[in-house]
Amino acid sequence: MDDGIHIEGLSKRYGEGDTAVDALKEVNMRIAPGEVVGLVGPSGSGKTTLLKCLGAVIEPTRGRMTLGGEVIYDSAQGGWKTPDLRALRRDRIGFIFQAPYLIPFLDVTDNVALLPMLAGRANAPSRARALELLQALDVAHRAKAQPSELSGGEQQRVSIARALANQPPVILADEPTAPLDSERALAVMRILNQMASQYQTAIIVVTHDEKIIPTFKRIYHIRDGRTVEEAGEGRDIS
């Protein structure tokens, strides 16, 4: 399986010699298109480093990463396989953060349509795509609203729509439910699972949130830079 997320022998070392720190140690992961997988571990375990490597924010020391069938990094072949990491992040990877980070002076539709327009798509199809996603996420009635007029749950739904705007094969979600109560947290997980299935997107959710951990069918535990896969409960939240 090369689609989705495929990580082989990924390592990241900071420093050299006696002061070197191995933040990641031969990490292997596979996440299929349409699958939502949890990444769980204590602070300092390597979660953030792994997410930054996957997001092409920092360069691994060695290993291989494939996103959506495209090899983006291979240390055996010189490292990054694309000359434009900013375009890679914009077009191939969707990001969902703990805070929505919506642009305050743009309305909801423009917040979602901005990424496709930055990628060179025309205004009309970009806005049509935004409205399609807002409809799917049940916030189309807020399409003309400013971010400050939205509830916390609505803001998070808009941020999910934005992450899907360029139809990326991969979404990286960093603690997306941490500030939410149980009902809203489970609603976000329902949405992520629906969107993963509908758009065949591979989604990895980094979390400490005990409210949502039972929803994953597969979980990678990370500790001291190494990952261990286990089956999750896969609790029905439909």
Order of alpha helices (4+ residues) and beta strands (2+ residues): beta-beta-beta-alpha-beta-beta-beta-alpha-beta-alpha-alpha-alpha-beta-alpha-beta-beta-beta
